[in-house]
């Protein structure tokens, strides 16, 4: 039985065996906010023997207990810190964007809207928030 890795393909997982892979390339990007190292984003490119190209990303999560500020919001392994305090990941019902705002709805809390323009490095914030939420 051949062993391999899993890569995304058209929004579904696909098993790729090692004997199908011609080359593996890893690209890592260190991301900084306010001169503080925030996270590393990894991109992997698999070149398969049939010349198919498979690309997928991974994101390193912040160190345990560390809070990473993004303007009015901050992210940690525990949740999102808002001006009203910490919203734990398991309390978050909706984390989405709408009409130029980040919409945060949580149990037992008033919904919050935060202008995307007020969140520095929004793409980094959004990627990290989605990954942390999926992991919790």
C-alpha positions in Angstrom: 0.0 0.0 0.0 1.4 3.4 -1.0 1.3 6.2 1.6 1.0 9.9 0.7 -0.4 13.2 1.7 -3.8 14.8 1.5 -4.4 17.9 -0.6 -7.5 19.9 -1.5 -9.0 19.6 -4.9 -12.2 21.5 -5.8 -13.3 21.9 -2.2 -12.9 18.2 -1.3 -10.0 16.1 0.0 -8.1 13.9 -2.4 -5.6 11.3 -1.5 -2.3 11.6 -3.3 0.2 8.8 -3.1 4.0 9.5 -2.9 4.6 7.7 -6.2 2.3 10.3 -8.0 4.5 13.2 -6.8 7.3 14.5 -8.9 8.3 17.4 -6.6 7.2 19.2 -3.4 7.9 22.9 -2.9 7.3 24.8 0.4 7.1 28.5 0.6 6.9 30.1 4.0 6.0 33.8 4.7 6.6 35.4 8.0 3.9 38.0 8.8 4.5 41.0 11.1 2.0 43.5 12.6 3.5 46.6 14.3 7.0 45.1 14.1 5.8 42.0 16.0 6.0 38.5 14.5 2.4 37.3 14.2 2.4 34.0 12.3 3.9 32.0 9.5 1.8 31.2 6.4 2.9 28.1 4.5 2.1 27.3 0.9 2.8 23.9 -0.5 3.0 23.1 -4.2 2.9 19.5 -5.4 3.9 18.8 -8.9 2.4 15.4 -9.9 3.9 13.1 -12.5 1.0 13.9 -14.9 2.0 17.6 -14.7 -1.0 18.4 -12.5 -0.2 21.1 -10.0 -1.8 21.0 -6.5 -1.4 24.0 -4.2 -2.6 24.3 -0.6 -1.9 26.6 2.4 -1.4 26.1 6.1 -1.1 28.7 8.9 0.8 28.5 12.2 -1.3 29.4 15.2 -0.1 31.9 17.8 1.8 30.7 20.8 -0.5 29.6 23.7 -1.5 32.6 25.8 -0.2 35.1 23.2 -2.6 37.8 21.9 -2.0 39.4 18.5 -3.5 42.9 18.1 -5.3 44.0 14.9 -6.6 47.5 15.7 -9.9 47.2 17.6 -9.7 43.4 17.8 -7.0 40.9 18.9 -6.7 37.2 18.3 -5.5 34.5 20.7 -5.8 30.8 21.0 -8.7 31.4 23.4 -10.8 33.6 21.2 -11.2 37.1 19.8 -10.6 40.1 22.2 -13.0 42.9 21.5 -13.3 46.3 23.2 -15.9 44.6 25.4 -13.6 41.7 26.4 -12.8 38.2 25.3 -15.2 36.2 23.1 -14.3 32.5 23.4 -14.1 30.5 20.1 -16.9 28.2 21.3 -19.2 31.2 22.0 -18.9 32.6 18.4 -22.0 31.8 16.3 -21.1 33.9 13.3 -17.8 35.4 12.1 -18.3 36.9 8.6 -17.9 40.0 6.5 -20.8 42.2 5.3 -20.8 45.6 3.7 -17.2 46.4 4.6 -17.5 45.2 8.2 -16.4 42.1 10.2 -19.6 40.8 11.8 -19.1 39.0 15.1 -22.1 37.3 16.7 -21.7 35.3 19.9 -24.0 33.6 22.5 -25.1 35.9 25.3 -23.5 39.0 23.7 -24.7 41.9 21.6 -23.5 41.5 17.9 -20.5 43.6 17.0 -19.5 45.2 13.7 -16.0 46.3 13.1 -14.9 48.2 9.9 -12.5 46.2 7.8 -10.6 49.5 7.2 -9.9 49.8 10.9 -8.3 46.3 11.1 -4.6 46.5 10.0 -3.4 43.7 7.8 -6.9 42.5 7.4 -6.0 39.5 5.2 -3.6 38.2 7.9 -6.3 38.8 10.6 -9.0 37.0 8.5 -6.9 34.0 7.6 -5.7 33.6 11.2 -9.2 34.1 12.7 -10.7 31.5 10.3 -8.0 28.9 11.1 -8.2 29.5 14.8 -11.9 29.2 14.8 -11.8 25.9 12.8 -9.3 24.4 15.2 -11.4 25.1 18.3 
